[in-house]
Amino acid sequence: MNEIRQSLHFLSEDLLQKIEDTASIKDIPKNTEILREGQFVKVIPIVLSGLIKVFSRFKEKELLLYYIRPNEGCIMSFAASLKNNPSKIHAITEENTRVLLLPVDKVNGWIQQFPSINTLFYEQYNLRYSELLDTISHVIFDKLDQRLYNYLIEKSKLTKQNPIKISHRQIANELGTAREVISRVMKKLEIERKVQQHTNSIEIKEL
């Protein structure tokens, strides 16, 4: 249980003990759906290692909202669980991921008994709010070639990969556009020598 204490070191000893007694740790393979829109939240995930992608879906299109990195939790799951509302987002593992699962029925009681747990979720609110503002700003003000290049750089940093194993269709889904558009813009970035496309991956040339 040392990994719980390392990730949640700022919590009180009494609360850490309760988490160790009631929460569970699970290893989830890459590309596993862990939450979908309309599903009621029973556990709140805290990532210990790996990466989770959180996105919304409108008809056939997806829009990337944020990633949950190690030592972070899913604030949208937390918000839905507080009022017992169905989830408004989808979440899927981007890598093999190890998560701490906090049972919702216990978390609601801990909030009253141990105010320090609010630190975790308030920090997540601030982080996600800032990220969503950045996303909105990029969508409104940035040209697609700049959005795409910034997206690839961020993806490379998160996954610690370059080249990145990703398809044009996946990129299009996460940026909320069409595959054909991404293919055209990717070719422009390649002509500008910012990226190089391989058979199953994309290499960023100016990192």
N, C-alpha and C positions, 0 to 999 in steps of 0.2 A: 504493500500500500504506500510505499515511499513516493511513487509517482503522483498520487493524489495530494500528498502534503507538499510536494514541490510545485505543483500547478496552483494549489489553493493555499499557499503559505500564509496569506494575509488574513485567513479566517481564524477564529478562536479555536482553542484546543477542544472545547466541548462540541462545537459544531463539526469540526473535522472528524471527531470520533463517531458522531451520528451519521455522517456521510459514509464513513468506512463501514459502518454496521448495516446500512440500508441501501446504498447505491451499488451499482454493478459496473464492471469494466468489460467492454466487448471489442473484439477485433472484427472489423468490417472490411470485406474485400473492395477493391477499386470498382467504380461504376455500379455501386449498389444504392438503390433508392432507399432513403431512410425516413423520408417524410414527403407527403403529397398534398396538394390542395384539397380541402374538404375533410381531411383526416383530423380526428381529435388527438391532441397531444397528451401522451401518457408519461413520457420521460423527456427531460431536457438534456441534450448532449453537451458535454464539455470535451473538446478535442485535446487529447494527450499527445498524439503524434499523427501526422498525416494531414489531410486537407479535405474540407467539405465545401461544395459549391451550393449556394442558395440562389434560386431564381424564381421568377414568376412566368406564367405561360398565358398567352392571349391567343386563342384559336390555335393556329399552327406555329406561332412564333414564340420564342422564349426571350427573356431579358435577364441578363446576369445582374443580380443585386449586390452580392458580396461573397467573399470566401471566409470560412471559419478556420482560423489557423490554430496551431498548438497553444494551449492555455486560454482559448477563447470559447465562448458559448454562443448558442443561437438565440438571439434576442427576440426574434419573431416567434419562436416556439414558446419562449417565456411569456411574452405578451398574450399569446393565444391561450396559454394554460391558466393564466390568472383569472380570466372570465369564462373559462371552459368553452371557448369559441373554436370552431374548426380552423385549421391552418389555411392561410392565404398564400402560402409559398410551397415550393418543392425544394428538396434537399437531396443531394447525391454525393457520394464519395468520389473525389478526384484521384485519390491514391488509396492504397491500403491504409486504413485509418483505425487508430485505437481511441475509443471514446469512453468517457465516464458518463454513465446515465443516471441522472438525478430523478427519482420518482416525483411526479408533480404533486401528489397528495402530501408528500413530506415537505416539499419546498414551500408550499403555501403556509404551513405551520412554522417552518424555520424563519420565514420573513418576519413573523411577529416575535418569535423567541430570540432570534439572533440577528439584529439589525446589520451586522457586518456583512451578511451575505448580499445585501443590497449593493455593496461596493462593486461586486462582480458585474451585476446587471446594469447599474448606472454607467459604469465605464463602457460597457458594450453599447448602450444607447448612444452615448456621445460619439463613439467610434463609427457606428453604423450611420448615424445622422450625417456626419461629416463625409463619409464615403458616398452616401446617396446624393448629397449636394454636389459632390465632384462629378458623379455620373450624370446628373441632370445638366450640369454646366458643359460637360464634354458633348453630350447629345445636342445641346442647343447651339453651342458656339464653335465647336471643332469640326473641321472637315473630316470626312470619313477616313481618308488616308492617315491623318494624324491620330484619330481614335484607334484605328487598327494597329498602328505602330506602337502606340502607348499600351494597348491591350497585350500585344505580344511581349513587350518588355516586362510588364507586370506578371504575365503568365510564366515567363522564364524565371523570374525571381522567386515566385511562389513554389514552382516545381523543381527549381534548381536544375533546369535542363536547358541546353542550347546545343543542338537543335531541339525544338519542341515537337513531340509527336501529337499532331492535331490535324484535323481535316478542315477544309474550307466550309463544309456544312456545319460542323460544330462551332466554328468561329461565327458564322452567320447567325446561328441560333442564339449565341450568347450576346451578340451585338444587336439583335433584333432586326436583321435585314435578310436579303436573299443570298443564296450561295453564289449565284452568277455575279452579283455585285462585289462580293468579297474576292472572287477570282480575278475580276478586272482590276480592283484596287491593289491586290497582292502583286499583280504583274507590274503595276506602276512602281510599287516599292522595290521590286526586284530590278527594274530598269535604273532606279535611283541608287542602287547598290546598298540599300538598307537591309534587305533580306535576301536569302537564297533559298529557293524551293528545291527540296529533294523529293524522292518518291513518296515517302510516308511522313515527312517532317518539314519543318520550316526553321531555318537558321537565321538568327539576327546577327547582322554583320557589324553593327556599330555599338556594341556593348562595351 
